[in-house]
């Protein structure tokens, strides 16, 4: 068969060969070449206590669920066109800096976001429940590096910074204190842990849009939790930090005497910060679609604006209207507001 194909090709004219080659390249680009976008598709829900479990937790009659979207990062032109015709899909253009990262780096960044959200959920829930919990602060971990800064070539996503100019740092606040007054083009020495190896890196801040920065997104890195939380997210759906609010509610409910689920299936979304504030997320309509598909009773939505100025609660209501669902959408700005709603809930 291969020899017959060669013979057939030999019979082609130069013009035909050129047309064939161009057609092949165009088809390859259409089905394979990545575009600088991210496609968000309706996802599903996952019970929050699959990720974090509390030993000797109080029983609950219902359940808390985090919701997730199905994401195609850097889709091919073919996938992009299909998404355009999918009413349940949203297409977001990747920022110039993010589009320069590989898919592996973007996924690694999302994994770190997830781990940080788990740690934060544990800390906030224990504090709000008035329960003892101790942990170590072991430095700051890099979850993102921007290509337009000098430090981009020196650091990797996942690097753990433990010292600045020879002085140990425990958390993000200490890191900022050590670096805030250092000007641009001045060498800064960082001690890092990368792939279980201690390394020293010397780099500097870069002037970008009139600001002098390193161009790194950092999280405080928490370790050695002493108490009774256990977490294992190796077999869970989705990455990122958007499950933070629901994880925190699930842990909190396991620690207190009252059952806040009221026998209901409660889904939601929202990043949680260390102070208990709910922060923006992406793909809320796709998340609500997934919650409706899985017969959730309540959906807790951030009552705040996303990076495009859209109120996430209003987008959640729009998703409810599109699906003509009777799911109850609850707006919150803080963890405390979510708890207040659940404590006062009447069926």
C-alpha positions in Angstrom: 0.0 0.0 0.0 2.8 2.4 0.9 4.5 1.8 -2.5 1.3 2.5 -4.3 1.0 5.8 -2.4 4.6 6.7 -3.5 3.7 6.0 -7.1 0.6 8.1 -6.9 2.6 11.0 -5.5 5.1 10.7 -8.3 2.3 11.3 -10.8 1.3 14.6 -9.2 2.4 17.9 -10.8 4.4 20.4 -8.8 1.3 22.6 -8.5 -0.7 19.6 -7.1 2.0 18.8 -4.6 2.0 22.4 -3.4 -1.7 22.4 -3.0 -1.6 19.1 -1.2 1.1 20.4 1.2 -0.7 23.6 2.0 -3.9 21.7 2.6 -2.2 19.3 4.9 -0.6 22.2 6.9 -3.9 24.0 7.2 -5.7 20.9 8.4 -2.9 20.3 10.9 -3.2 23.8 12.2 -7.0 23.5 12.4 -7.1 20.3 14.4 -3.8 20.6 16.4 -2.4 24.1 16.6 -3.2 25.7 20.0 -5.0 29.0 20.3 -4.5 31.6 23.2 -7.9 30.9 24.8 -9.5 28.8 27.5 -12.8 27.1 26.9 -15.1 26.6 30.0 -17.7 23.9 29.7 -20.4 22.7 32.2 -18.8 20.5 34.8 -20.2 18.8 37.9 -20.0 18.7 41.7 -17.9 16.8 44.1 -18.6 16.2 47.8 -16.2 18.5 49.8 -15.4 15.9 52.4 -13.7 13.7 49.7 -10.9 16.2 49.8 -10.7 17.0 53.5 -11.9 14.7 56.2 -12.1 15.4 59.9 -11.5 12.6 62.4 -14.4 12.1 64.9 -16.5 14.6 62.9 -20.1 15.2 63.8 -22.7 13.4 61.6 -24.5 15.4 58.9 -27.8 14.7 57.2 -27.0 16.4 53.9 -23.8 17.4 52.2 -21.6 20.2 50.9 -20.3 20.1 47.3 -17.7 22.1 45.5 -18.6 22.6 41.8 -16.1 22.5 39.0 -16.0 23.3 35.3 -14.5 21.3 32.4 -11.6 23.3 31.0 -9.8 23.1 27.7 -6.7 25.3 27.9 -5.3 26.5 24.6 -7.8 24.7 22.5 -7.2 23.9 18.8 -9.0 26.0 16.2 -11.4 23.0 15.7 -12.2 22.9 19.5 -12.5 26.7 19.5 -15.1 26.7 16.7 -17.1 23.9 18.4 -17.2 25.9 21.6 -18.5 28.9 19.7 -21.6 26.9 18.8 -22.0 25.4 22.3 -24.5 27.5 24.3 -23.2 26.1 27.6 -19.6 27.1 26.9 -17.8 30.4 27.6 -14.5 31.3 25.9 -12.0 33.5 27.7 -8.9 34.9 26.1 -5.7 34.1 28.0 -3.7 37.1 29.1 -0.5 37.7 27.1 1.6 36.5 29.9 -0.4 33.4 30.7 -0.5 32.4 27.0 3.3 32.2 27.0 3.3 29.5 29.6 3.1 25.8 28.6 0.0 23.8 29.4 2.0 21.9 32.0 3.0 25.1 33.7 -0.6 26.4 33.8 -1.7 23.0 35.3 1.1 23.2 37.9 0.0 26.7 38.9 -3.5 25.4 39.3 -2.4 22.5 41.5 -0.6 25.0 43.8 -3.8 27.1 43.9 -5.7 24.0 45.0 -3.2 23.1 47.7 -3.2 26.6 49.1 -7.1 26.6 49.1 -7.1 23.4 51.2 -4.7 24.8 53.7 -6.6 28.1 54.0 -9.9 26.2 54.4 -8.6 24.2 57.3 -7.2 27.3 59.0 -10.3 29.4 58.6 -12.7 26.6 59.6 -10.8 25.7 62.8 -10.5 29.4 63.8 -14.2 30.1 63.2 -15.2 27.0 65.1 -13.0 27.9 68.0 -11.0 24.7 67.7 -7.3 24.2 68.4 -5.0 23.8 65.4 -1.3 24.4 65.0 0.8 24.4 61.9 4.1 25.6 60.6 4.8 28.4 58.1 7.6 27.3 55.9 8.2 30.1 53.4 6.4 31.2 50.3 5.6 29.1 47.2 5.5 30.5 43.7 2.2 29.8 41.9 2.9 32.0 38.9 5.8 33.9 37.2 5.2 36.6 34.6 7.4 36.4 31.4 8.0 40.1 31.2 10.1 40.2 34.4 13.8 39.3 34.8 12.9 36.8 37.6 10.9 34.7 35.1 14.1 33.0 33.9 15.4 32.3 37.4 12.4 30.9 39.1 10.0 28.0 38.4 6.4 27.5 39.4 6.5 25.4 42.5 9.7 26.8 43.9 9.6 27.3 47.7 11.4 30.5 48.8 12.8 30.1 52.4 15.2 33.1 52.8 15.8 36.5 51.3 19.4 37.9 51.4 20.3 35.2 54.0 17.3 36.0 56.3 14.8 33.3 56.8 11.2 34.1 55.9 8.1 32.2 57.1 5.2 33.6 55.2 4.1 36.1 52.5 4.0 39.0 55.0 7.6 38.5 56.0 8.6 38.1 52.3 7.1 41.4 51.4 8.7 43.1 54.4 12.1 41.9 53.3 11.7 42.9 49.6 9.4 46.0 49.5 12.2 48.6 50.0 14.6 47.0 47.5 14.8 49.0 44.3 15.0 47.9 40.7 18.2 46.5 39.2 19.6 45.6 42.7 20.6 42.0 43.1 18.5 40.0 45.6 19.6 36.6 46.8 16.9 34.0 47.4 17.3 30.6 49.0 14.8 28.2 47.5 13.8 24.6 47.6 13.3 23.0 44.1 12.7 19.3 43.6 13.9 18.7 47.2 17.2 20.5 46.5 18.3 23.7 48.2 19.5 26.3 45.8 20.6 30.0 45.8 19.3 32.3 43.1 20.3 35.9 42.5 17.9 38.1 40.5 16.3 41.6 40.6 13.1 43.4 40.3 12.0 44.8 36.9 10.4 48.1 36.0 7.1 47.3 34.3 4.3 49.8 33.7 6.0 52.3 36.1 6.2 49.7 38.9 9.2 47.9 40.2 8.3 44.2 40.8 9.6 40.6 40.7 6.5 39.5 38.8 5.8 36.5 41.0 2.5 35.3 42.5 3.2 33.9 46.0 1.3 32.0 48.7 2.4 31.4 52.3 3.3 27.7 52.5 1.8 25.9 55.5 3.0 22.5 56.7 2.9 20.1 59.7 -0.8 20.6 60.6 -1.3 19.3 64.2 -5.0 18.5 65.0 -7.3 16.1 63.2 -7.6 17.4 59.6 -6.6 15.0 56.8 -6.6 15.8 53.2 -6.0 13.8 50.0 -6.9 15.4 46.7 -5.0 13.0 44.3 -8.3 11.5 43.2 -10.5 14.5 42.9 -12.0 16.5 40.0 -10.6 19.9 39.1 -7.8 22.1 40.3 -7.6 25.8 41.3 -8.8 27.5 44.4 -12.5 28.0 43.7 -13.6 25.1 46.0 -12.3 27.1 49.0 -15.6 28.3 50.4 -17.3 25.0 50.2 -14.3 23.1 51.7 -14.4 25.6 54.6 -18.1 25.1 55.2 -17.7 21.3 55.1 -14.8 21.4 57.7 -16.6 23.9 59.9 -19.8 21.8 59.9 -17.8 18.7 60.9 -16.4 20.6 63.9 -19.5 22.1 65.4 -22.4 20.5 67.2 -25.1 21.9 64.8 -25.7 20.4 61.4 -25.9 23.2 58.9 -26.8 21.0 55.9 -30.5 20.6 57.0 -30.6 17.3 55.0 -30.0 19.3 51.8 -27.5 19.0 48.9 -25.6 22.3 49.0 -23.2 23.3 46.3 -21.3 26.5 45.7 -18.1 28.2 44.7 -15.7 30.9 45.7 -12.0 31.3 46.7 -11.6 31.8 50.5 -8.8 34.0 51.8 -7.1 33.6 55.2 -9.5 36.3 56.7 -12.6 34.5 55.5 -13.4 36.8 52.6 -14.9 35.2 49.4 -13.0 36.1 46.3 -13.8 35.9 42.6 -13.8 32.7 40.4 -14.2 31.9 36.7 -16.9 29.9 35.0 -19.8 30.3 37.5 -22.5 29.8 34.8 -20.9 26.4 33.9 -20.7 25.5 37.6 -24.3 26.3 38.2 -25.3 24.3 35.1 -23.4 21.3 36.6 -25.1 21.8 40.0 -28.5 21.8 38.4 -27.7 18.7 36.5 -26.8 17.0 39.7 -30.0 18.0 41.5 -28.5 20.4 44.1 -31.0 22.2 46.4 -28.9 25.3 47.1 -26.1 27.1 45.3 -23.9 29.5 47.3 -22.4 32.2 44.9 -20.0 35.0 45.5 -21.8 38.3 45.5 -18.8 40.2 44.1 -17.5 41.2 40.7 -15.1 39.2 38.5 -12.2 40.7 36.6 -14.5 41.8 33.8 -16.8 43.7 36.2 -19.6 41.1 36.1 -21.4 40.3 39.3 -21.0 36.6 39.9 -24.3 36.2 41.8 -26.2 37.8 38.9 -24.4 35.4 36.5 -25.5 32.5 38.7 -29.1 33.7 38.6 -28.9 33.9 34.8 -27.7 30.3 34.6 -30.7 29.3 36.8 -33.0 31.2 34.4 -31.5 29.5 31.3 -32.1 26.1 32.8 -35.5 27.0 34.3 -34.4 25.5 37.6 -35.8 25.9 41.1 -32.4 25.8 42.7 -32.0 28.5 45.4 -29.1 30.8 44.6 -27.6 32.4 47.8 -25.3 35.5 47.5 -22.4 35.8 50.0 -19.3 38.0 50.4 -17.7 36.3 53.4 -17.6 32.9 55.1 -19.5 34.4 58.0 -22.4 35.4 55.7 -22.6 31.8 54.4 -22.7 30.4 57.9 -25.3 33.0 59.0 -27.6 32.0 56.1 -27.3 28.3 56.9 -27.9 28.8 60.7 -31.1 30.8 60.0 -32.3 28.6 57.1 -35.9 27.4 57.3 -37.1 24.8 54.8 
